[in-house]
Amino acid sequence: MKVVQPMFRATMPARKIFYLKGGIITAEICTDCPLLPRVAALEQDSAHNKEAHKEIYQKLDASHTSVAVIEERLNQIKEDTEEIKTALQAERKTVQELRDRPGKRWEGIVDKAIWAVCAAVIAFLLGRVGL
């Protein structure tokens, strides 16, 4: 079985590797480490992820700002709606009063007519009695 080495391995820079040996941290320079390509790939991924996270957080901040603006607009709409409801109730009351006026006038006219008829009847009866 033949083991194929990555092609970019020869161009990889030497790395310092730190490890614990006998309670002391020791550093070695590793030029032929089999994990160097993987470490380099992870570092590239890490740099890419930092940029991606930065973009995501910027978009998240923008969305928070948008939500705040929408919430403010919604509150203004609610206030305007309450003002409109209050004005509408006042207008309904005024319209009802205007509707009731002719009815009150008619009732007053009928009431006065009934009193006039009653007064005429009483006057006629008193005239018959001789008073």
Secondary structure as the mmCIF struct_conf table of DSSP 4:
data_model
#
loop_
_struct_conf.conf_type_id
_struct_conf.id
_struct_conf.beg_label_comp_id
_struct_conf.beg_label_asym_id
_struct_conf.beg_label_seq_id
_struct_conf.end_label_comp_id
_struct_conf.end_label_asym_id
_struct_conf.end_label_seq_id
HELX_LH_PP_P HELX_LH_PP_P1 LYS A 2 PRO A 6
HELX_RH_3T_P HELX_RH_3T_P1 MET A 7 THR A 11
BEND BEND1 MET A 12 MET A 12
HELX_LH_PP_P HELX_LH_PP_P2 PRO A 13 ALA A 14
STRN STRN1 ARG A 15 LYS A 21
TURN_TY1_P TURN_TY1_P1 GLY A 22 GLY A 23
STRN STRN2 ILE A 24 CYS A 30
BEND BEND2 THR A 31 ASP A 32
TURN_TY1_P TURN_TY1_P2 PRO A 34 LEU A 35
HELX_RH_AL_P HELX_RH_AL_P1 LEU A 36 VAL A 129
TURN_TY1_P TURN_TY1_P3 GLY A 130 GLY A 130
#
